[in-house]
Amino acid sequence: MKAVLLGVGQAGGKLTTALAEFDADAGYGAVLDALAVNTASADLNPLPLDTVLVGQSRVNGHGVGGDNELGAEVMTEDAVEVLDALAPKVNAAAEALFVVAGLGGGTGSGGAPVLVRELSRVYDIPVYAVGILPGRDEGAMYQVNAGRSLKTLVREADATLLLDNDAWRSSGESVEGGYAAINASMAKRVGLLLAAGESVEGVAESVVDTSEVINTLRAGGMAAAGFASAPAAADPEENVTTVMSTVRSAVMTGMSLPNATEADAALVAIAGDPERISRKGAEKARKWLQEETGSMQVRGGDFPLDSDRVAALVLLGGVERSRRVEEFLERARQAVRDEPEGQPDPAEAFQNDELDDLL
């Protein structure tokens, strides 16, 4: 899938950088170009990407201080400037746009839904969001911001791929080191998803292409991506169990949104040397994934690579019913309950499908 990336806010800019660098280092060529947008100049300066500073007339390059309503307002005012900067990067080869943002802060959570909406109006290709959920320890404001932002993104984007910070931060890790590890983990998942079918080594029995990814995400809503790998024997007959266990690990312990095992649609790509991939194992894994997710739409294919390992890339579409999402929404609701009287309950509105979003 040829894609153009748009990172919004501090977390969005860093993850977009990690995605672009992963694709460039691997030589896949799936990322056509990338742009970072922020209200804080200090967050844009270190990024090795083209950047756009928005909201200068309102915040003078100092950020919106976690105020995602202000983030939405300034992004609405300066959306044309962002679209003008992005336009030369979206050529005829582009098959999708990805808007990447942290959902707990101000600029990303407020600005990303605005840009998704505007991009959907301008372009005929799918516009997906990649949203980073705040951890439990990141404060009540971040939970409430993310509840409102997620609700709006789900409505505006063709699908929203979620990354749960709590799932990937290791205990004892520094904050900066923890986020760097999270970005690397997510870059691998999204990067391989984009690369599948683009730059392959060898002949696959059934290549995963762009249409498979788009169809898996066609139902909209929330999505999650998983990855796992293991050493592979030279004889494919010896890798039946290896392929099966790798797919299980990708779902059970390697998902960007843990415990997201109920899905409307799924895609599994087995990566590795075509001579080592067990077709029997791949078919058994696909059937297991169908049973595990409760979905009748489970697509499968190969991702040929010159490697002595076998890897599984799993994409789940329509994971709104997952326990992790429910836990997050409850945190957002509790954060609102803990606020002073008179404050709206955006997370409850999300649950009840009321029109109370950022736009």
C-alpha positions as a printed Julia matrix, in Angstrom:
359×3 Matrix{Float64}:
   0.0     0.0    0.0
   1.54    3.29  -1.11
   0.79    5.77   1.67
   1.39    9.37   2.68
   1.76   10.04   6.41
   0.62   13.1    8.37
   1.83   13.32  11.97
  -0.14   15.65  14.24
   1.14   16.82  17.62
   4.25   15.7   19.49
   3.5    11.96  19.69
   2.16   11.93  16.14
   5.29   13.57  14.77
   7.58   11.1   16.51
   5.63    8.01  15.45
   5.4     9.31  11.88
   9.18    9.74  11.88
   9.63    6.18  13.15
   7.32    4.85  10.43
   9.08    6.74   7.64
  12.5     5.64   8.88
  11.43    1.98   9.23
  10.18    1.96   5.64
  13.29    3.73   4.33
  15.71    1.45   6.22
  13.95   -1.68   4.94
  13.78   -0.32   1.4
  10.1    -1.14   0.99
   9.09    2.14  -0.62
   5.56    1.97   0.8
   5.77    5.41   2.45
   5.69    7.93  -0.38
   6.19   10.97   1.84
   5.45   12.39   5.29
   4.56   15.69   6.92
   4.46   16.76  10.58
   2.07   19.4   11.97
   2.11   21.0   15.41
   1.28   24.13  17.39
   4.61   23.93  19.27
   7.69   24.87  17.29
  10.0    23.14  19.8
   8.39   19.77  18.96
   8.8    20.27  15.21
  12.41   21.45  15.14
  14.1    18.04  15.83
  12.03   16.11  13.28
  13.71   15.06  10.0
  10.46   15.71   8.1
   8.8    18.59   6.32
   6.79   20.47   8.95
   3.96   22.98   9.3
   3.54   25.18  12.38
  -0.13   26.04  12.92
  -1.94   28.32  15.35
   0.76   30.97  15.39
  -1.77   33.79  15.7
  -3.32   32.08  18.74
  -0.47   30.43  20.64
   2.66   31.88  19.02
   4.39   28.53  18.59
   4.07   27.51  22.24
   1.47   24.75  21.91
  -2.09   24.55  23.21
  -1.26   23.24  26.68
  -3.34   20.08  26.46
  -6.5    21.99  25.47
  -7.87   19.84  22.66
 -10.79   22.16  21.98
  -8.26   24.89  21.24
  -6.29   22.35  19.21
  -9.37   21.67  17.09
 -10.07   25.38  16.67
  -6.59   26.33  15.45
  -6.41   23.32  13.15
  -9.74   24.31  11.63
  -8.46   27.84  11.07
  -5.17   26.68   9.49
  -6.36   23.51   7.73
  -5.88   25.06   4.29
  -2.22   25.73   5.07
  -1.74   22.07   6.02
  -3.56   20.77   2.95
  -1.49   23.05   0.72
   1.74   21.63   2.2
   0.47   18.07   1.83
  -0.9    18.36  -1.7
   2.45   17.96  -3.57
   3.15   14.78  -1.6
  -0.11   13.05  -2.55
   0.46   11.96  -6.15
  -1.39    9.49  -8.36
   0.47    6.56  -6.8
  -0.94    7.23  -3.31
  -3.44    4.57  -2.19
  -4.14    5.83   1.33
  -3.5     8.65   3.78
  -2.6     7.98   7.42
  -3.13   10.69  10.05
  -1.03    9.78  13.11
  -1.63   11.33  16.54
  -1.52   10.85  20.28
  -5.11   11.09  21.53
  -4.42   12.4   25.02
  -2.73   15.76  24.45
  -4.02   18.95  22.87
  -2.81   19.41  19.31
  -2.96   15.76  18.26
  -6.26   14.84  19.88
  -7.94   18.06  18.79
  -6.31   18.55  15.41
  -6.24   15.01  14.01
 -10.04   14.65  13.66
 -10.18   18.02  11.9
  -7.54   17.0    9.37
  -9.1    13.57   8.81
 -12.4    15.28   8.01
 -10.81   17.79   5.63
  -8.7    15.15   3.86
 -11.76   12.95   3.37
 -13.46   15.84   1.62
 -10.53   16.46  -0.71
  -9.28   12.95  -1.59
 -11.04    9.85  -2.91
  -8.53    7.42  -1.36
  -9.08    6.03   2.16
  -8.1     8.26   5.07
  -7.06    6.22   8.1
  -6.11    7.38  11.59
  -3.42    5.89  13.81
  -4.31    6.85  17.39
  -2.19    6.41  20.51
  -4.22    5.83  23.68
  -2.79    7.42  26.86
  -1.61    5.21  29.69
  -3.42    4.95  33.01
  -0.82    7.12  34.71
  -1.0    10.02  32.26
  -3.65   12.01  34.12
  -7.41   12.6   33.98
  -7.2    15.32  31.34
  -5.51   12.92  28.93
  -8.21   10.29  29.46
 -11.02   12.76  28.78
  -9.21   14.23  25.76
  -8.68   10.77  24.31
 -12.32    9.78  24.86
 -13.52   12.78  22.89
 -10.86   12.46  20.2
 -11.43    8.74  19.69
 -15.16    9.22  19.36
 -14.64   11.86  16.69
 -11.94    9.97  14.81
 -14.07    6.85  14.59
 -16.79    8.9   12.95
 -14.52   10.76  10.53
 -11.85    8.21   9.51
 -12.29    5.19   7.26
 -10.78    3.21  10.16
  -8.77    4.05  13.29
  -5.78    1.83  14.12
  -5.12    1.97  17.86
  -1.93    1.7   19.9
  -2.24    1.31  23.67
   0.67    2.91  25.51
   0.09    0.72  28.57
   0.7    -2.41  26.53
   4.23   -1.51  25.48
   5.85    0.49  28.26
   8.2    -1.66  30.31
   8.49   -1.13  34.06
  11.62    0.74  35.06
  12.04    2.2   31.6
  12.61    5.95  31.25
   9.72    7.92  29.77
  11.71    8.85  26.67
  13.12    5.35  26.26
   9.68    3.85  26.78
   8.08    5.95  24.08
  10.94    5.22  21.69
  10.35    1.49  22.18
   6.61    1.95  21.66
   7.22    3.86  18.44
   9.57    1.15  17.17
   7.0    -1.58  17.95
   4.19    0.27  16.2
   6.4     1.28  13.25
   7.16   -2.39  12.61
   3.46   -3.34  12.65
   2.17   -0.5   10.49
   5.3    -0.5    8.32
   4.97   -4.2    7.45
   1.26   -3.76   6.88
   1.97   -1.06   4.29
   4.85   -3.01   2.76
   2.99   -6.29   2.3
   2.78   -6.92  -1.43
   4.9    -3.86  -2.29
   8.5    -5.01  -2.06
   8.73   -8.78  -1.89
  11.62  -11.18  -2.38
  10.68  -14.38  -4.14
   7.39  -15.71  -5.47
   4.46  -16.04  -3.1
   1.59  -18.45  -3.42
  -0.84  -15.67  -2.46
   0.5   -12.14  -1.92
  -1.3    -9.8    0.47
  -2.02   -6.67  -1.54
  -3.58   -3.25  -0.94
  -7.12   -4.44  -1.65
  -6.85   -7.05   1.14
  -5.88   -4.38   3.67
  -8.59   -1.97   2.52
 -11.26   -4.68   2.6
 -10.25   -5.73   6.1
 -10.67   -2.13   7.27
 -13.78   -1.48   5.19
 -16.17   -1.89   8.12
 -14.59    1.19   9.7
 -14.45    1.68  13.44
 -11.37    0.65  15.43
  -8.58   -1.66  14.34
  -5.46   -3.25  15.82
  -2.29   -4.8   14.4
  -0.19   -7.63  15.82
   3.25   -9.09  15.08
   5.39  -12.03  16.19
   8.28  -14.03  14.73
  10.24  -17.25  15.37
  13.16  -19.22  13.85
  12.08  -21.42  10.93
  13.41  -24.8    9.87
  14.61  -25.31   6.29
  11.9   -27.92   5.67
   8.4   -26.35   5.53
   6.87  -29.56   6.9
   8.68  -28.86  10.15
   7.15  -25.37  10.36
   3.46  -26.26  10.67
   3.52  -25.71  14.43
   5.87  -22.73  14.1
   3.48  -20.87  11.8
   0.52  -21.68  14.07
   2.27  -20.58  17.27
   3.57  -17.4   15.64
   0.07  -16.33  14.59
  -1.22  -17.13  18.09
   1.56  -15.04  19.65
   0.83  -12.12  17.33
  -2.79  -12.11  18.53
  -2.36  -13.04  22.18
   0.74  -11.04  23.11
   1.74   -8.92  20.11
  -1.3    -6.75  19.37
  -1.09   -2.96  19.39
  -4.35   -3.13  21.36
  -4.15   -6.14  23.7
  -7.16   -8.35  24.31
  -8.69   -7.2   21.04
  -9.71  -10.7   20.01
 -13.25   -9.99  18.82
 -13.26   -8.5   15.33
 -15.52   -7.98  12.34
 -12.74   -8.84   9.88
  -9.15  -10.08  10.01
  -6.08  -10.42   7.83
  -3.05  -12.62   8.47
   0.15  -12.38   6.43
   2.87  -14.98   6.9
   6.28  -13.46   6.19
   9.44  -15.38   5.42
  11.23  -17.47   2.83
   8.51  -19.01   0.59
  10.45  -22.29   0.69
  10.11  -22.41   4.48
   6.48  -21.32   4.87
   4.16  -24.22   5.66
   0.94  -23.94   3.63
  -0.74  -26.38   6.0
   0.32  -24.27   8.96
  -0.9   -21.07   7.3
  -4.31  -22.56   6.58
  -4.65  -23.93  10.12
  -3.66  -20.52  11.49
  -6.26  -18.78   9.35
  -8.98  -21.13  10.61
  -7.84  -20.6   14.21
  -7.99  -16.83  13.72
 -11.52  -17.15  12.35
 -12.62  -19.06  15.45
 -10.75  -16.77  17.84
 -12.15  -13.51  16.44
 -15.63  -14.78  15.59
 -15.25  -13.29  12.12
 -16.23  -14.99   8.89
 -14.02  -12.54   6.98
 -10.47  -13.74   7.55
  -8.12  -13.05   4.67
  -4.68  -14.59   4.36
  -1.57  -14.45   2.24
   2.23  -14.45   2.1
   4.88  -11.78   2.46
   8.02  -13.3    0.82
  11.27  -12.26   2.5
  14.82  -13.59   2.41
  14.93  -14.71   6.04
  15.56  -17.77   8.18
  12.64  -16.73  10.4
   8.9   -16.88   9.93
   6.75  -13.97  11.08
   3.04  -13.31  11.37
   1.4    -9.95  10.77
  -2.23   -9.79  11.91
  -4.7    -6.97  11.23
  -8.05   -6.93  13.03
 -10.83   -4.62  11.88
 -13.84   -3.67  14.0
 -12.48   -4.31  17.51
 -14.85   -1.94  19.33
 -16.17   -4.73  21.53
 -12.73   -5.59  22.92
 -12.12   -5.52  26.66
  -9.26   -3.06  26.29
 -11.5    -0.47  24.62
 -14.12   -0.89  27.36
 -11.45   -0.44  30.04
 -10.21    2.73  28.39
 -13.72    4.19  28.04
 -14.39    3.47  31.71
 -11.2     5.37  32.63
 -12.41    8.31  30.53
 -15.85    8.22  32.17
 -14.3     8.07  35.63
 -12.06   11.04  34.8
 -15.14   13.06  33.86
 -16.95   12.0   37.04
 -13.98   13.23  39.06
 -14.17   16.68  37.45
 -16.23   19.54  38.96
 -19.99   19.56  38.41
 -21.24   20.94  35.14
 -18.63   19.33  32.92
 -20.0    17.27  29.99
 -19.34   13.52  29.85
 -17.84   12.98  26.37
 -17.0     9.34  27.0
 -20.62    8.63  27.93
 -21.7    10.47  24.79
 -19.4     8.22  22.78
 -21.02    5.2   24.35
 -24.54    6.5   23.71
 -23.71    7.78  20.23
 -24.82   11.32  21.05
 -23.52   14.21  18.96
 -20.99   15.7   21.35
 -17.64   15.63  19.65
 -14.83   18.0   18.8
 -16.12   19.15  15.43
